[in-house]
Amino acid sequence: MKEDTEISFDPSWQYGEFSKINSGTAKLYYSHALEPKDITVCINAGHGTQGGSSVKTQCHPDGTPKVTGGSTAAGETHAYAVSTGMDFADGTPEREGTLALALVVKEKLLDAGYNVLMIRETDDVQLDNIARTLMANAYADCHIALHYDSTSSDKGAYFMSVPNVSSYRAMEPVASHWEEHNRLGFSVIEGLRSADIKVMGDGSAETDLTQTSYSTVPSIDLEVGDKVSDRSPETLNALADGIAAGLDIFFEQDSSENANDPAGKAPASEEESSDHSEETPAFSDGEKTGPAE
Ligand SMILES: [Zn+2]
């Protein structure tokens, strides 16, 4: 049986030079389920890096400015290495809420046969958003960052989809991975719906994130609720059920795709690519989305 492993940042990783805070460690847990899946999911409890908002990192590896606004305005080239996050209506800092959920998700996924890379299991980890992302790239098959949004309307869960901006979708590593980011997102949203979690609109909002800009594995920021959403143990459990169901949907599609294509990922034909971009839903909810990073 494989031993759980402490994971350190390796500055020689691709894009390693862009991380500014990386002295902390993550931990890789192996599933002890009877039928382990040999799939590793990075669970990234959003925020929780002391000093993270006094350091800035480059939004895009090529130095171009952000194409959408959020906690960092469109046009900025640098963003907080890790922002502080919001406070819930009851005064709890977001980092505590995301951690509480992450710990429930961890157990649920391990029971379901997934290995789990936990970015953070305490109040503070010295890993910025780029370091977290590169750890997921190196050790995980997908990356889910957990957040609560800064609105106060209990508007429902959604993921931050890849902006439909041609320059952004043409930039590596986004160009090679944006479709799988969005497919992971919609799979997780489908899973959340199956667990009776309220979803905002079609479950997506286009946002240019540092995380997405450096991800080479399927990767999403998931906003599971907002400042006033219920955080009872029952709701955390339902969210974890939904995330696990969504991962099953995502990886089952993945393996059936691979079965049709034994050599791996087939290059999309021109026809297929244009189909995909038409499928990409435009975000038109009109409600302001809050900071994610
Ligand atoms: Zn957040």
Boltz pocket constraint, residues with backbone or C-beta under 6 A from the ligand:
constraints:
  - pocket:
      binder: B
      contacts: [[A, 46], [A, 47], [A, 85], [A, 86], [A, 94], [A, 146], [A, 147], [A, 148], [A, 149], [A, 291], [A, 292], [A, 293]]
      max_distance: 6.0
